[in-house]
Each structure stands twice: as structure tokens, then as C-alpha cells.
Amino acid sequence: MPVLLWAARLERPLTEEETSAMLVMLPAERRERLLRVQQPERRREPLCAYFMLCRALWDQYRWKELPEIARTRQGKPYFPAFPQVHFNLSHTAGAVLVGLAGSPLGVDIERIRPVSRRAMRRLAAADTEEDFFRSWVRREARSKRSGAGIAAMMHGETPMQYGECYYELDTFPGYAAGVAVRDRDRPGEVRRFFLDQLL
């Protein structure tokens, strides 16, 4: 199976009706966690990420429902009933990214925003916000693909493993995004949506 990618730009708040419809589709644990968030605007990105995952699974497999999601000890999500279908999702302020593949993958998207020069140098040896977030996204996508967990990426970037590939993705202006895979096939073009197209 090729690496398939979907991205959505969230340019407006969700309505109460949209929020309710999306909450129903979430795994129970994630839904309960989000319902504890007092500020509705902080629910938008994770809700839309799961909604995009549902859409991706419909596009690819015609699945009408989101299968049960479990997590490895390191926190990597997977479908216990469909171990051959690998997925990963990421969200940041105003955007989400979802990937599907036949082998483990990791995706990340980050809005490029101000970062102190000290943090840029300490965490990524970068001089610009763009370079900092490109480095951050690469490390996070690789960490998510391997299942090592986000804590592993805080110790700096490790050398690429044999067969590991990383690709920067063109999503939306003002964002850095990427996908890490062990498959030599290049990912296809990112399918881009705006919120009103996604719903």
C-alpha cells in the first residue's frame, strides 16, 4: 500500500453542531478526555484530526466507522483488528495531517511561530523559525514512526536507520510538515482540504 496523506486547514471555529457530530466518532477515551477541556476552541484540532482519519479510512477502505484504537506501551496508536493498516495523525494550531500506509509511519505538522533564539539554538541548532520547525517536525515524525515516543526526540536527532526515509511535505503556507516511513516509495501528493470542504 502506498503512503497516503490528507491535510486540512482549519480557518474558522467549529459550530456546536459540528463539534457534537465529531465527538460521537471519537474513541471513548479520547472523547472523555476532550470533554474535560473547558475551552471549546482547544477541541477543534484533535476533533478534526480524528474526523480526517475517518474520512481517509472511508476514502481508502470504505470503512463506515472508526475501528477500536489501542496504544502500544510507548503510546503509538494502532488498530488491533487491522494490524496491516497503519495510521498516524498530527494537529497544530489551524491544521491537521493524517497518514495511512501498509507499514509504520509517523507524520507531523507544526505552525511556524516565534521561538526564542536560545531555544532554536539549544533544541535544533537553528537560526530561523522555519529551520527550527522543519527540524522539529522531522524529529517528531521519525519518533512517531518508530514508536519510541516524543521524549526520545528531545535528546537531539539520531542518525537515520537503514531503510528509514523522511519526506518534507507541502501542505499550507506558514506550516512545516513531514512524514517518516520505512518504505522506499515516495508518498503521494497530499490531499488538501479546507474546513468547509472537509465537513
Secondary structure as GFF3:
##gff-version 3
##sequence-region A 1 199
A	DSSP	beta_strand	4	9	.	.	.	ID=ss1
A	DSSP	alpha_helix	16	25	.	.	.	ID=ss2
A	DSSP	alpha_helix	28	35	.	.	.	ID=ss3
A	DSSP	three_ten_helix	40	42	.	.	.	ID=ss4
A	DSSP	alpha_helix	44	61	.	.	.	ID=ss5
A	DSSP	beta_strand	70	71	.	.	.	ID=ss6
A	DSSP	beta_strand	77	78	.	.	.	ID=ss7
A	DSSP	beta_strand	86	92	.	.	.	ID=ss8
A	DSSP	beta_strand	95	101	.	.	.	ID=ss9
A	DSSP	beta_strand	105	111	.	.	.	ID=ss10
A	DSSP	alpha_helix	117	124	.	.	.	ID=ss11
A	DSSP	alpha_helix	129	146	.	.	.	ID=ss12
A	DSSP	alpha_helix	150	153	.	.	.	ID=ss13
A	DSSP	beta_strand	165	169	.	.	.	ID=ss14
A	DSSP	beta_strand	175	181	.	.	.	ID=ss15
A	DSSP	beta_strand	191	194	.	.	.	ID=ss16
A	DSSP	alpha_helix	195	198	.	.	.	ID=ss17
###
